[in-house]
Amino acid sequence: MSEVQDAAAVTAVLDDCLPGMLGEEFAPHEAVHAALLDKHSLTWSRPPAGLSERVLLRVSLVRPERVRRWPVPLAASLLLVGGLSLLLVRLSHPTLAPQPVAPPSGPVVVVPVHAAPVVPPPDIDPGVLTRLPERSEPAFAASLERPFMGQVDAIAQDTQRGFHAVISRLPLRLSMDVLRAM
Amino acid sequence: MSSSPPNLRLESRSLASRTPEQLAARAAEGSLDAFGELVRRFESRLFNFLLRRTSARADAEDLTQETFIRAWERIHCYKPDWRFSTWLFTIAARLTISHHRKRRPSLRWSIDEDADSPAPPVGEPTDERATGAQLWSLAARVLGPDQHTALWLRYAEDMSIDEIARVLGKSQVGVRVMLFRARQLLAEQHQLEHEASRVYDAKAGKAPVFRRPGGPVAGVTT
């Protein structure tokens, strides 16, 4: 048997007082156990005089710590409310996550630069660069900026809606009219 | 004739009849008298426990005070699922670990230098009591601090394996192995010293001398 199994068997009989007989090889354990069980064989040292008085004097100057149970639940509930609000906002206005770029599955084939002759596309107007200043009218600029401005408006609305959702659940006693005016 | 008021006498009499767990519950309600009764009951037991965990009486005294103060500060944390002594000794054991981290002990404490009741001489065991005292003396010299403490909690404090494991912060299996090895080591060492003593007696008729680690040379008569 391993030492752990021996220890379990011996302590079960000697310390847990479970019924059972120990083998002959554990007779020294039983002898030591029997000798140590005698309380009079213990060597007690007397504590220093006045120790309990000194302890009580110090104890009388110390207040027991009181249990402060409110900070943790308050923090947890605030975190929960904030998290749920953000989740609701995100669910009502889903945004597209950027698509991960898939790594190339096969070996990368390097095509030599001069493998094929470079043929210019036939429909390129060579005078396009010289005519660009003519296309800088406001309508053209607005058509370029329109998609970006739409994105900016959507982000601003999302932010404002999330802000109202969080603030309305906090016990700040602010009027919602004031919040809407912000 | 006592000058204390009758209600105070009644209070102290009722406190004396209460269990440590009941006193701890009263102390948790703010009763300093109940805690004072706990201090008086556990002062000696705690001091002797700490004496076996530290290397000096001064350290044991300081830690005894610290343990009681910590227990008073945290008395509301005590749950009566465990005996009060187990909870108190757990605090003491943890404070001792912090104490050892801060300062390494310079000398190993020797029970024979400090004992109020002297250990009986090593030699032919006359009865079980003499053997028990010899074994405790041996335990202070040859066992490691955790083994010695486990043995003390088991036999001096009558703690179960589960309670010892809680106090020492070990698993139950660990405590079982610790007690098993401690008793085995004590049996072997006691047998060795007993045989050495007999051989020495037969040859020289003089007392054998054992050198304690870190302590003075002690002559032991047979």
Chai-1 contact restraints between the chains, C-beta under 6 A:
chainA,res_idxA,chainB,res_idxB,connection_type,confidence,min_distance_angstrom,max_distance_angstrom,comment,restraint_id
A,A7,B,R176,contact,1.0,0.0,6.0,A-B,restraint_1
A,A7,B,V177,contact,1.0,0.0,6.0,A-B,restraint_2
A,A7,B,F180,contact,1.0,0.0,6.0,A-B,restraint_3
A,A8,B,R176,contact,1.0,0.0,6.0,A-B,restraint_4
A,V10,B,F180,contact,1.0,0.0,6.0,A-B,restraint_5
A,T11,B,R176,contact,1.0,0.0,6.0,A-B,restraint_6
A,T11,B,L179,contact,1.0,0.0,6.0,A-B,restraint_7
A,D15,B,I161,contact,1.0,0.0,6.0,A-B,restraint_8
A,P28,B,A187,contact,1.0,0.0,6.0,A-B,restraint_9
A,H29,B,R183,contact,1.0,0.0,6.0,A-B,restraint_10
A,V32,B,R183,contact,1.0,0.0,6.0,A-B,restraint_11
A,V32,B,L186,contact,1.0,0.0,6.0,A-B,restraint_12
A,V32,B,A187,contact,1.0,0.0,6.0,A-B,restraint_13
A,A35,B,E128,contact,1.0,0.0,6.0,A-B,restraint_14
A,A35,B,T131,contact,1.0,0.0,6.0,A-B,restraint_15
A,A35,B,G132,contact,1.0,0.0,6.0,A-B,restraint_16
A,A35,B,L135,contact,1.0,0.0,6.0,A-B,restraint_17
A,L36,B,G132,contact,1.0,0.0,6.0,A-B,restraint_18
A,L36,B,L135,contact,1.0,0.0,6.0,A-B,restraint_19
A,L36,B,Y155,contact,1.0,0.0,6.0,A-B,restraint_20
A,D38,B,E128,contact,1.0,0.0,6.0,A-B,restraint_21
A,D38,B,R129,contact,1.0,0.0,6.0,A-B,restraint_22
A,D38,B,G132,contact,1.0,0.0,6.0,A-B,restraint_23
A,H40,B,R129,contact,1.0,0.0,6.0,A-B,restraint_24
A,S41,B,R129,contact,1.0,0.0,6.0,A-B,restraint_25
A,S41,B,G132,contact,1.0,0.0,6.0,A-B,restraint_26
A,S41,B,A133,contact,1.0,0.0,6.0,A-B,restraint_27
A,L42,B,A156,contact,1.0,0.0,6.0,A-B,restraint_28
A,T43,B,I111,contact,1.0,0.0,6.0,A-B,restraint_29
A,T43,B,A115,contact,1.0,0.0,6.0,A-B,restraint_30
A,T43,B,S117,contact,1.0,0.0,6.0,A-B,restraint_31
A,T43,B,W136,contact,1.0,0.0,6.0,A-B,restraint_32
A,W44,B,N48,contact,1.0,0.0,6.0,A-B,restraint_33
A,S45,B,N48,contact,1.0,0.0,6.0,A-B,restraint_34
A,S45,B,L51,contact,1.0,0.0,6.0,A-B,restraint_35
A,S45,B,D114,contact,1.0,0.0,6.0,A-B,restraint_36
A,S45,B,D116,contact,1.0,0.0,6.0,A-B,restraint_37
A,R46,B,D116,contact,1.0,0.0,6.0,A-B,restraint_38
A,P47,B,E43,contact,1.0,0.0,6.0,A-B,restraint_39
A,P47,B,S44,contact,1.0,0.0,6.0,A-B,restraint_40
A,P47,B,F47,contact,1.0,0.0,6.0,A-B,restraint_41
A,P48,B,E61,contact,1.0,0.0,6.0,A-B,restraint_42
A,L51,B,E43,contact,1.0,0.0,6.0,A-B,restraint_43
A,S52,B,V39,contact,1.0,0.0,6.0,A-B,restraint_44
A,S52,B,R40,contact,1.0,0.0,6.0,A-B,restraint_45
A,S52,B,E43,contact,1.0,0.0,6.0,A-B,restraint_46
A,V55,B,V39,contact,1.0,0.0,6.0,A-B,restraint_47
A,V55,B,Q65,contact,1.0,0.0,6.0,A-B,restraint_48
A,V55,B,F68,contact,1.0,0.0,6.0,A-B,restraint_49
A,L56,B,G36,contact,1.0,0.0,6.0,A-B,restraint_50
A,R58,B,I69,contact,1.0,0.0,6.0,A-B,restraint_51
A,V59,B,I69,contact,1.0,0.0,6.0,A-B,restraint_52
A,V59,B,W72,contact,1.0,0.0,6.0,A-B,restraint_53
A,V62,B,I69,contact,1.0,0.0,6.0,A-B,restraint_54
A,P64,B,W72,contact,1.0,0.0,6.0,A-B,restraint_55
A,P64,B,E73,contact,1.0,0.0,6.0,A-B,restraint_56
A,P64,B,I75,contact,1.0,0.0,6.0,A-B,restraint_57
A,E65,B,E73,contact,1.0,0.0,6.0,A-B,restraint_58
A,V67,B,H76,contact,1.0,0.0,6.0,A-B,restraint_59
